[in-house]
Amino acid sequence: MFDQLRRAALSVRLNIAEGYSFTNTPTYRRHLSTAYGSAVETGEVLDHAAATGAIPATEVASVLELNLRCRKLTLGLLLAAKRDPRRPDS
């Protein structure tokens, strides 16, 4: 479970960074979409860890708040990429 959590959390960051390097809008959006999915997965793994007692729920609460913020920011990037007139395929 903790390996999956690490992979999902790292995937958010790596996909945003890799996607940013593309000037092709569909590719950029695909990476942002993957990053968003990984952020959601991270939250689900954290919920499961708290529910099963693998991590005390009191410790998970603040991390889940940060995860929710990360998800909102990532979704904001994705929505902005869909309407950015500077990118050719938006």
CORCOR-V366670 format. One record per helix or strand of 3 or more residues. SS is the DSSP state (2 for helix, 1 for strand). FROM is the first residue (numbers start at 1). LEN is the number of residues. If there is no record, write none. Layout:
SS:FROM:LEN / SS:FROM:LEN
//
This chain:
2:2:19 / 2:25:28 / 2:57:27
//
